[in-house]
Each structure stands twice: as structure tokens, then as C-alpha cells.
Amino acid sequence: MSQTRSIDYSTLSLRDALDLAILVEEEAKDRYEELASQMALHHNEESARFFRFMLQVESTHEHQLLERRRKLFGNKPSSVTRTMLFDVEAPDYDEVRATMTERQALETSLRAERKAFAFFDAALKSVTDPETHAFFTELRAEEADHEAKVAERLSRLPADPLITAEDVGDEPVAH
């Protein structure tokens, strides 16, 4: 798995799996916050609003996972760090454009949810601990649910115009 470093899934405990899942949500949440700020800076409120919505979704899931971890493991230290993962669920930076439409923002989020599903699906092949396997199966199902919700919202949007703001942007010219 290219998105993680230094993680041996065959020895992952439930506590480690929870810590990893929390970090995945934190990473996605941070990226959505950055994207919402970028869109707002470029006066693209439609896309900024959607990215803020996704930030809230990721924040809620992170909070649920943190509560679950506290109930099961209290304040025991984590052996998983954010340096061990990269772009597991976070949308790709290079997909975001100042002029992107709400449809394009949703499509970016849809790819991020599919990426997270693929991550948990691939990790499951190496997980040996039964509790961890069950937890990753649950997370994979949640990502599939998130993907379905984004896809459903996307299906309600009208198609983007054939010519977009990016298509007609002025190129710099010499005077």
C-alpha cells in the first residue's frame, strides 16, 4: 500500500487500528479545511460550502472514533503516527481549481472516498487480528456508505456547462 509507511498490518492491534483510523480522518479533515479556505479565497463559495460540509463529516467521524478509543483504551499512548500515512482519504491537491464547480468538488470528494475504501479493502488482506479485521471491515463499509451519499448528491446536480470558466480564462498577452 503506497499510502502508508512502516505499518505491518499483520501485527496491527485494535488500538493501533483505531489510532490509524483517527489519523486518516484527521488528515482528510485538514485537507478539506484547506480546500474550503482556498475556494473561499477565490470567491468560489459553492465549492467552499461543499468542502466545509465534508470537513464536518470527517470531524464527526473522527470524534466518534476518538470516543470509541477512549472507552476501550483510555489514555494509552499510540504507536501509530501521522508520518506513517499519506493521502489515505484526503482529496488530491492537484484536482482542485479556483473555478471548479460544485459538481467537480463532489467528484473530487467521490474519488477520495473511493481511495479510502480501497485502502481499507487492501489492508484487510493482511490483517490477522480478528477484532482489527472486524473494525477495518466496518470502516470499509462506512467508506462505501460515504461514497454512496456523495454519489447520490452528485446525481441530483445538473450537468456542468459545456464551456466552463477554465475554458475561457484569459491567457497573459504582451501589450
C-alpha positions as CSV (number, residue, x, y, z in Angstrom):
1,M,0.0,0.0,0.0
2,S,1.6,3.2,-1.1
3,Q,-0.3,5.4,1.3
4,T,1.3,4.1,4.4
5,R,4.8,3.6,5.6
6,S,6.1,1.4,8.4
7,I,2.8,-0.3,9.2
8,D,2.7,-4.1,9.4
9,Y,-1.0,-4.9,9.1
10,S,-0.4,-8.5,10.1
11,T,0.5,-7.3,13.6
12,L,-1.9,-4.4,13.9
13,S,-3.8,-4.4,17.2
14,L,-7.3,-3.0,17.6
15,R,-5.8,0.0,19.4
16,D,-3.4,0.6,16.6
17,A,-6.2,0.3,14.0
18,L,-8.3,2.9,15.9
19,D,-5.3,5.2,16.0
20,L,-4.7,4.8,12.3
21,A,-8.4,5.4,11.5
22,I,-8.4,8.6,13.7
23,L,-5.3,9.8,11.8
24,V,-6.9,9.1,8.4
25,E,-9.9,11.2,9.4
26,E,-7.7,13.9,10.8
27,E,-5.7,14.1,7.5
28,A,-8.9,14.2,5.4
29,K,-10.4,16.8,7.7
30,D,-7.3,19.0,7.5
31,R,-7.3,18.7,3.7
32,Y,-11.0,19.7,3.4
33,E,-10.4,22.7,5.6
34,E,-7.5,23.8,3.3
35,L,-9.6,23.3,0.2
36,A,-12.6,25.2,1.7
37,S,-10.2,28.1,2.5
38,Q,-8.8,28.0,-1.0
39,M,-12.2,28.1,-2.6
40,A,-13.4,30.9,-0.3
41,L,-10.2,32.9,-1.1
42,H,-11.1,32.6,-4.8
43,H,-14.7,33.6,-4.2
44,N,-16.0,30.1,-5.1
45,E,-18.5,29.8,-2.3
46,E,-20.4,26.9,-3.9
47,S,-17.3,24.6,-3.7
48,A,-16.1,26.1,-0.4
49,R,-19.5,25.3,1.1
50,F,-19.3,21.7,-0.1
51,F,-15.7,21.3,1.3
52,R,-16.9,22.7,4.6
53,F,-19.7,20.1,4.7
54,M,-17.1,17.3,4.1
55,L,-14.9,18.8,6.8
56,Q,-17.9,18.4,9.2
57,V,-18.5,14.8,8.1
58,E,-14.8,13.9,8.7
59,S,-14.8,15.8,12.0
60,T,-17.9,13.9,13.2
61,H,-16.4,10.5,12.2
62,E,-13.1,11.4,13.9
63,H,-14.9,12.4,17.1
64,Q,-16.8,9.1,17.1
65,L,-13.5,7.1,16.7
66,L,-11.8,9.1,19.5
67,E,-14.7,8.4,21.9
68,R,-14.5,4.7,21.0
69,R,-10.8,4.6,21.6
70,R,-11.1,6.4,24.9
71,K,-13.7,3.9,26.1
72,L,-11.6,0.9,25.1
73,F,-8.1,2.1,25.8
74,G,-8.2,5.2,27.9
75,N,-5.1,7.4,27.5
76,K,-2.7,4.6,26.5
77,P,-0.2,6.0,24.1
78,S,-0.4,5.5,20.3
79,S,2.3,3.7,18.4
80,V,0.9,5.0,15.1
81,T,1.9,8.4,13.9
82,R,0.7,10.7,11.1
83,T,4.1,10.3,9.4
84,M,3.2,6.7,8.7
85,L,0.4,7.7,6.3
86,F,-0.2,10.0,3.4
87,D,-3.3,10.8,1.4
88,V,-5.3,7.8,2.5
89,E,-8.6,9.6,2.3
90,A,-7.6,13.2,1.7
91,P,-8.6,14.7,-1.7
92,D,-5.7,15.3,-4.1
93,Y,-4.4,18.9,-4.2
94,D,-4.0,18.8,-7.9
95,E,-7.7,18.2,-8.6
96,V,-8.8,21.5,-7.1
97,R,-9.2,24.5,-9.2
98,A,-10.3,28.0,-8.2
99,T,-13.1,27.9,-10.8
100,M,-14.3,24.4,-10.0
101,T,-18.0,23.8,-9.9
102,E,-19.9,22.1,-7.2
103,R,-20.1,19.0,-9.4
104,Q,-16.3,19.0,-9.7
105,A,-16.0,19.4,-6.0
106,L,-18.3,16.4,-5.4
107,E,-16.4,14.4,-8.0
108,T,-13.1,15.2,-6.1
109,S,-14.7,14.0,-2.8
110,L,-16.1,10.9,-4.5
111,R,-12.6,9.9,-5.6
112,A,-11.3,10.5,-2.1
113,E,-14.0,8.2,-0.6
114,R,-13.2,5.5,-3.2
115,K,-9.5,5.9,-2.3
116,A,-10.3,5.3,1.4
117,F,-12.4,2.3,0.6
118,A,-9.6,0.8,-1.4
119,F,-7.1,1.5,1.4
120,F,-9.2,-0.4,4.0
121,D,-10.0,-3.2,1.5
122,A,-6.3,-3.7,0.7
123,A,-5.4,-3.6,4.4
124,L,-7.9,-6.3,5.2
125,K,-5.9,-8.8,3.2
126,S,-3.0,-8.5,5.7
127,V,-4.9,-8.0,9.0
128,T,-4.7,-11.2,11.1
129,D,-6.2,-10.0,14.5
130,P,-10.0,-10.8,14.4
131,E,-11.0,-7.6,16.3
132,T,-8.9,-5.5,13.9
133,H,-10.3,-7.3,10.9
134,A,-13.8,-6.7,12.1
135,F,-13.1,-3.0,12.7
136,F,-11.5,-2.5,9.3
137,T,-14.4,-4.3,7.7
138,E,-16.7,-1.7,9.5
139,L,-14.5,1.2,8.3
140,R,-14.6,-0.1,4.7
141,A,-18.4,-0.3,4.9
142,E,-18.6,3.3,6.2
143,E,-16.4,4.5,3.3
144,A,-18.8,2.7,0.9
145,D,-21.7,4.5,2.6
146,H,-19.9,7.8,2.3
147,E,-19.2,7.2,-1.4
148,A,-22.9,6.3,-1.9
149,K,-24.0,9.5,-0.2
150,V,-21.7,11.7,-2.3
151,A,-22.7,9.9,-5.5
152,E,-26.4,10.4,-4.6
153,R,-25.9,14.1,-4.0
154,L,-23.9,14.3,-7.3
155,S,-26.7,12.6,-9.2
156,R,-29.1,15.5,-8.1
157,L,-26.9,18.2,-9.7
158,P,-27.4,19.4,-13.2
159,A,-24.6,18.7,-15.7
160,D,-21.8,21.3,-15.8
161,P,-22.0,23.7,-18.8
162,L,-20.1,22.6,-21.9
163,I,-17.9,25.6,-21.6
164,T,-16.5,26.3,-18.1
165,A,-14.7,29.3,-16.6
166,E,-11.4,27.5,-17.1
167,D,-12.1,27.1,-20.8
168,V,-12.5,30.9,-21.3
169,G,-9.9,32.2,-18.9
170,D,-7.7,34.9,-20.5
171,E,-4.1,34.0,-21.1
172,P,-1.5,36.6,-20.4
173,V,-0.6,38.6,-23.5
174,A,2.0,41.1,-24.5
175,H,0.9,44.7,-24.9
